[in-house]
Amino acid sequence: MRILLTNDDGVTSRGLLAAKQALDSVGTVSVIAPDSNRSAVGRGITIHRPLTVVEHTLRDGSTAYATDGTPVDCVRFGALGLLGEPPDLIVAGINYGVNLGDDITYSGTVAAAFEGIVLGIPAVAVSQQSSEAGTHFRRQAGYDFSPAADFLPGLVSLIGERGLPPRTILNVNVPPPPVTGVSVVRLGRRIYRDRLELESDEQGRRRYHIYGDDPSYHEEPDTDFHAIAHSRIAVTPVHLDLTSGAGLDEVGSWPLGPGA
């Protein structure tokens, strides 16, 4: 199995290395990752300039490729043959911090996996929770990537045997040890607590902080938040069909004009 490994934390990430070493046992792993942190860039792509790619030596002595593009750019590089044959599977991660609920729409890690849907390649996004950071998605302290790394080879082997449902990725979030089990669950819903904080720089210009307060989530069973809160690995099948069936019925009944 040819596996393309990428992330949004950058090519020097310890999580990326942990994923690479874990996946070496189940396939041929090629690493193409951003040259620095690209967290929260979502499905952004680089269209107004050429991209640079350089070789990078990982801590285990293996070769990776670093680009000044986004996680989605990395996947495109792999699919378009930068390293030879296109991959059979895309793995994004292991991410610093969980990507749960509504957060996945911001995540560069999940965006890289979503590109697999566009390209017709199975894909998985994998994120690891820290015992210190909890469900906060920005802190990078107290990380033990071994639970996600231990889970990943078995999951990838199953995908190789059984495939994934059409146009579907798996979003996987792993709690810190001890892990009590695995749950296949739906996305939960975040409660954001963002607010404006004004400061002034030396030139007197107004500068604002918008994000930063710890978010929370709706307490609902059978969600990724609930699974993580109970020390279980959350596996969520996700697709890109954003069309609202109820909206089609409702808006379709409106008198929008001739031929409506």
Secondary structure by P-SEA (a helix, b strand, c coil): cbbbbccccccccaaaaaaaaaaccccbbbbbbbccccccccccccccbbbbbbbbbccccbbbbbbcccaaaaaaaaaaccccccccbbbccccccccccccccccaaaaaaaaaaaacccbbbbbbbbccccccccccccccaaaaaaacaaaaaaaaaccccccbbbbbbbccccccccccccbbbbbcbbbbbbbbccccbbbbbccccbbbbccccccaaaaaaacbbbbbbbbcccccaaaaaaaaaccccccc
